[in-house]
Amino acid sequence: MRVYRSLDEAAAAQLHRPVVTLGMFDGVHIGHRSVIEHVVSVARERAGDPVVVTFGRHPRAIIEQSAPKLITSLPHKLRILEGLGVKFVVVLQFDEALRAMPAREFARKVFGEVLQAEVVLLGYNNRFGRGGEGDIGLLREVGVDAGFEARQLKAVRLGAGSLSSTSIREAILAGDLDRAARMLGRLVSVLGTVERGDGIGKQLGFPTANLDLHHEVRPPPGVYGCEAVVQGQRHFGLVNIGTRPTIHGGAPPEGWEARDRQETVEVHLLDFEGDLYGQDVEVVFLVRFRAERRFDGVEALVAQIKEDRAAFEAWLDGARGRDR
């Protein structure tokens, strides 16, 4: 998959009969997937290039001077898009100039002049341009002059509940990972870069990879069983999210604000040895075992980690049995 970081880069690429969609696509949930799968399908039918135009940061960071934590950081989102068959992604930096651009000008410039799109597909509630003034009607008008066909897909429904990145974010923060997974169409995961920690896990006999999640939303504090994707290979492991109260003392902080400042995300892989510093690791949450708590000393903590590991191995055995 090719990624262009500006409109100039995209224009120079001279894409072939592009079929294009536009959106933030945070989380790439089942509604987003429907749009993207249509883009890939139509591009295949027309022997064209499937193209996604997205943003490097959430538009609300400019519009409201604040933005929610992302379900998927840009690198995480790009991984998912590639897995869906997208061949080209254009990443726009949402700034004041882009915010102020009239919708008609945006559509004419991006879809017409730069990408020379053949088809532009939008989700059912997609708006674009200054103040969100652009809709499918305006896009069709621009398409007549610019030479592209504009289409809008119907909404994807999931029972009686709402389907949105906001509702997924809320479910993850509340620890309702099953509900979040139904909306995502996949298990909840985070993508982080391994950074150097204090080495305490290794001293205890359970080496861990400390992850910088790049502002991705994470589940509540606790111990989880996971599948980690490392260098394209899958490994099972345990994840601890929290403040490590046994090591540092004190109780986990109250509220999400304190949590954002103090929590760590550590992964102990069951069957991996090696140096992961600086590498990206995707952690897929499989099961939650317990809340984080303070133990009466390191020995009690080590004993509990052994119990957690044994419980996860038993869970895996059960899962494999169910798959037979």
Helices and strands as residue ranges (DSSP letters): E 2-4, H 7-13, E 19-22, H 30-45, E 50-55, H 60-63, H 74-83, E 88-92, H 96-100, H 103-106, I 107-114, E 119-122, G 130-132, H 136-146, E 149-152, H 165-174, H 177-184, E 189-195, H 200-203, E 209-212, E 222-230, E 233-242, H 245-248, H 255-262, E 264-269, E 280-290, H 298-323
